[in-house]
Amino acid sequence: MESAVEAVRRLNRMGMFATIDILGENVRSQQQATRAADNYINLLKTIAASGIDSHISIKLTQMGLDISDEFCFDNVSRILETAAGLKNFVRVDMEGSLYTERTLNLVYRWHEKYGNVGAVIQAYLYRSEADVAECIRRGISVRLCKGAYREPKEVAFQAKEAVNANFVKLAEMLLKSGHYPAIATHDGKMVEAAIDQANRLNKRNGEFEFQMLYGINRSGQRELVRKGYRMRIYTPFGTHWFPYYLRRLRERKENIFFIMRHFFRD
Ligand SMILES: Cc1cc2nc3c(=O)[nH]c(=O)nc-3n(C[C@H](O)[C@H](O)[C@H](O)COP(=O)(O)OP(=O)(O)OC[C@H]3O[C@@H](n4cnc5c(N)ncnc54)[C@H](O)[C@@H]3O)c2cc1C
């Protein structure tokens, strides 16, 4: 946790915000899920005490979604209460499509009760246009990403061009009527499209933000900050890094060098 805090401090100095993720997913026991929530509560207190500018990102399968919705609801509520007391914000990452419906329903319930929680919508899913519309209607902040899981053609666009076209369409909906949307991508074309749309819609830089993953496309991150855009860096830490690593590897084979370099350096 100390090294994550130091990494975020460095990002803050470069004019970037962060969202910290404690790596982990698909836990099977209540004990593990309770411990994971306790770790996040500890993280929120550490963020407040250290003065860094960072939200947190959580995965519901780390919080006990595989055990039951109600257990997960109560477990995450403890994190949200702590975050509310510290005036912080919790983003609920989106996992595989088998969890989408349940994840969004839980986010809707938490949002009604606490407010300081946001959703993630994946542009590769056919259902996402309707989900974006529902989040807009409810005033829920959305992080828009392409989607990182292998999904069948019954539920998701398979061609890159189709995913990109949907990303641009959903970004426009969010920039037009969304509640402080986050455009999460390393793809220069998607970034440009979002900037064009924001300009057309007369949206100021403070009304939305870009997000990228720690260490990926650093020059793009710095360039956007230099141009005055808000940039938040997803900063994961912890021992359960393997599934995260595999998803990054599937996106881009060259990421193996990036991960190996950081593995030995950090
Ligand atoms: C902040 C954040 C949070 C996320 N949260 C989730 C989530 O909750 N659920 C989920 O399913 N997915 C999440 N993702 C992952 C996301 O869905 C994609 O899998 C991932 O971002 C890769 O897609 P891309 O938009 O970068 O485009 P891609 O199509 O993968 O890449 C497009 C282009 O980006 C550029 N690029 C990619 N990698 C690099 C690099 N290393 N260096 C330089 N340029 C590069 C290249 O030009 C590349 O051609 C998140 C991503 C981000 C950035």
The ligand as an SDF file (V2000), in Angstrom:
LIG
                    3D

 53 58  0  0  0  0  0  0  0  0999 V2000
   -8.9900    3.3990  -16.3680 C   0  0  0  0  0  0  0  0  0  0  0  0
   -9.4460    2.1120  -16.9810 C   0  0  0  0  0  0  0  0  0  0  0  0
  -10.3470    1.3190  -16.2870 C   0  0  0  0  0  0  0  0  0  0  0  0
  -10.8180    0.1470  -16.8640 C   0  0  0  0  0  0  0  0  0  0  0  0
  -11.7910   -0.5720  -16.2230 N   0  0  0  0  0  0  0  0  0  0  0  0
  -12.3070   -1.6570  -16.8300 C   0  0  0  0  0  0  0  0  0  0  0  0
  -13.4140   -2.3730  -16.2640 C   0  0  0  0  0  0  0  0  0  0  0  0
  -13.9250   -2.0390  -15.1960 O   0  0  0  0  0  0  0  0  0  0  0  0
  -13.8870   -3.4470  -16.9390 N   0  0  0  0  0  0  0  0  0  0  0  0
  -13.3570   -3.8400  -18.1390 C   0  0  0  0  0  0  0  0  0  0  0  0
  -13.8620   -4.8010  -18.7250 O   0  0  0  0  0  0  0  0  0  0  0  0
  -12.3100   -3.2020  -18.6730 N   0  0  0  0  0  0  0  0  0  0  0  0
  -11.7760   -2.1210  -18.0590 C   0  0  0  0  0  0  0  0  0  0  0  0
  -10.7290   -1.4720  -18.6410 N   0  0  0  0  0  0  0  0  0  0  0  0
  -10.0050   -2.0980  -19.7820 C   0  0  0  0  0  0  0  0  0  0  0  0
  -10.6140   -1.7290  -21.1140 C   0  0  0  0  0  0  0  0  0  0  0  0
  -11.8910   -2.3100  -21.2240 O   0  0  0  0  0  0  0  0  0  0  0  0
   -9.7320   -2.2000  -22.2680 C   0  0  0  0  0  0  0  0  0  0  0  0
   -9.6110   -3.5820  -22.2180 O   0  0  0  0  0  0  0  0  0  0  0  0
   -8.3550   -1.5780  -22.2830 C   0  0  0  0  0  0  0  0  0  0  0  0
   -8.3840   -0.2360  -21.8720 O   0  0  0  0  0  0  0  0  0  0  0  0
   -7.7660   -1.6270  -23.6970 C   0  0  0  0  0  0  0  0  0  0  0  0
   -8.5760   -0.9040  -24.5700 O   0  0  0  0  0  0  0  0  0  0  0  0
   -8.1630    0.5020  -25.2190 P   0  0  0  0  0  0  0  0  0  0  0  0
   -9.3610    1.4020  -25.1060 O   0  0  0  0  0  0  0  0  0  0  0  0
   -6.9620    1.0420  -24.5860 O   0  0  0  0  0  0  0  0  0  0  0  0
   -8.0060    0.1740  -26.7360 O   0  0  0  0  0  0  0  0  0  0  0  0
   -7.2150   -0.9740  -27.5390 P   0  0  0  0  0  0  0  0  0  0  0  0
   -8.0360   -1.1980  -28.7570 O   0  0  0  0  0  0  0  0  0  0  0  0
   -6.8090   -2.1260  -26.7090 O   0  0  0  0  0  0  0  0  0  0  0  0
   -5.9180   -0.2460  -27.9280 O   0  0  0  0  0  0  0  0  0  0  0  0
   -6.0460    0.8090  -28.8720 C   0  0  0  0  0  0  0  0  0  0  0  0
   -4.7950    1.5660  -29.0610 C   0  0  0  0  0  0  0  0  0  0  0  0
   -4.3560    2.1250  -27.8180 O   0  0  0  0  0  0  0  0  0  0  0  0
   -2.9910    2.3090  -27.8880 C   0  0  0  0  0  0  0  0  0  0  0  0
   -2.3090    1.5440  -26.8460 N   0  0  0  0  0  0  0  0  0  0  0  0
   -2.7270    0.4280  -26.2280 C   0  0  0  0  0  0  0  0  0  0  0  0
   -1.7900    0.0060  -25.3470 N   0  0  0  0  0  0  0  0  0  0  0  0
   -0.7750    0.8910  -25.4380 C   0  0  0  0  0  0  0  0  0  0  0  0
    0.4860    1.0290  -24.8270 C   0  0  0  0  0  0  0  0  0  0  0  0
    0.9270    0.1270  -23.9330 N   0  0  0  0  0  0  0  0  0  0  0  0
    1.2710    2.0570  -25.1420 N   0  0  0  0  0  0  0  0  0  0  0  0
    0.8840    2.9400  -26.0730 C   0  0  0  0  0  0  0  0  0  0  0  0
   -0.3030    2.8650  -26.7080 N   0  0  0  0  0  0  0  0  0  0  0  0
   -1.1030    1.8620  -26.3990 C   0  0  0  0  0  0  0  0  0  0  0  0
   -2.5300    1.7840  -29.2250 C   0  0  0  0  0  0  0  0  0  0  0  0
   -2.5700    2.8250  -30.1410 O   0  0  0  0  0  0  0  0  0  0  0  0
   -3.6050    0.7800  -29.5410 C   0  0  0  0  0  0  0  0  0  0  0  0
   -3.6900    0.4630  -30.8890 O   0  0  0  0  0  0  0  0  0  0  0  0
  -10.2930   -0.2740  -18.1220 C   0  0  0  0  0  0  0  0  0  0  0  0
   -9.3880    0.5390  -18.8040 C   0  0  0  0  0  0  0  0  0  0  0  0
   -8.9760    1.7210  -18.2700 C   0  0  0  0  0  0  0  0  0  0  0  0
   -8.0410    2.5740  -19.0500 C   0  0  0  0  0  0  0  0  0  0  0  0
  1  2  1  0
  2  3  1  0
  2 52  2  0
  3  4  2  0
  4  5  1  0
  4 50  1  0
  5  6  2  0
  6  7  1  0
  6 13  1  0
  7  8  2  0
  7  9  1  0
  9 10  1  0
 10 11  2  0
 10 12  1  0
 12 13  2  0
 13 14  1  0
 14 15  1  0
 14 50  1  0
 15 16  1  0
 16 17  1  0
 16 18  1  0
 18 19  1  0
 18 20  1  0
 20 21  1  0
 20 22  1  0
 22 23  1  0
 23 24  1  0
 24 25  2  0
 24 26  1  0
 24 27  1  0
 27 28  1  0
 28 29  2  0
 28 30  1  0
 28 31  1  0
 31 32  1  0
 32 33  1  0
 33 34  1  0
 33 48  1  0
 34 35  1  0
 35 36  1  0
 35 46  1  0
 36 37  1  0
 36 45  1  0
 37 38  2  0
 38 39  1  0
 39 40  1  0
 39 45  2  0
 40 41  1  0
 40 42  2  0
 42 43  1  0
 43 44  2  0
 44 45  1  0
 46 47  1  0
 46 48  1  0
 48 49  1  0
 50 51  2  0
 51 52  1  0
 52 53  1  0
M  END
$$$$
